[in-house]
Amino acid sequence: MDENQYNSLIEKVATMMEKDGLSVDEQNAQKLQKYKDHAKSNSNLNDEDTTKLVYESLLYLKLKNSDSGDPLQKGDEFGAGFS
């Protein structure tokens, strides 16, 4: 999976989370399983990478909902660049 596909999947998962009203601080594995399953069914990622993608989606949402800037650019300020 190339970088554009990966970032696109992050955005899709983040959109699902947003529509579901999921908290950007959610840590409950059971609540996040739906998003892991979606990511896994739409990619060739393993369990560890799927989990990472779900947490990157949460971070993307948090940055997207911040007061300014592009979330993909602002992530660099937190040391959490997107792949």
N, C-alpha and C positions, 0 to 999 in steps of 0.2 A: 504494500500500500504506500503510495507516494504521499508527500507532505500535504498536497492540496486535498486529496481524498480523506486523509486523517483529520485535517482541520474542518472539512465539510461534515464529517461524521460527528465531530465535537459540537458543531453548531446544530445539527439535527437533534442530537441527544439533549442539548441545552434547551432547545425549543420545546421538546417534549416535557422536560422538567418544569419549564416556565408555565406551560399550559396546565400542568397538573398541580401547580401551586406549591411545588417542592421548595423547602427552605434551602438557601444556598449554603447553609451550614449543616445540612443533613449528614449524619454519619451512620444511621441505622442500615446495616447490610441488607435486611429484608426489604426495606423501602427502595434501596438502590438496585436490587436484583432485576427489576423490570428493565432498567436502563442498560444494565450489563447484558441481559438477554437480547435486547434490541441491537446493541452494538455488535455482539457476537454473531447474530444472524445476518448482519449487513457488512461483515468483514471477515478476514481470515486471522483475526487476532486471537491469541491464547488468553487464558483466564487472567493472568497477571497484567497483560497489556490492556485487556478490556476494563479491568478495575481502574487502571491508571487513566484510561480515556474517560471513564465516568467521573473521576475526581477532577480531571482537567475541565470537563464540562461544567462542573460546579464552580470551579475557579473562573471559567469564562463568564458564567452568569454573574458572579460576584463583581467581576471587573466591568462587565457590560452595564450593570446597574449602578456603578459608581458615578460620581458627578461629572467626570470629564475623560476625554481621550478614547482612543481605539483600544479595545480590550486586548487585542493581539500585540499591540505595541506596548501597552502599559504593563503587561505581564513580565516583560523584561526587567522592569523596575523592582519587581518582587522576587526576581531570580526564578521565575516560573514560566519560562518561555514555552510556547507551544511547539510541538514537533512539526 
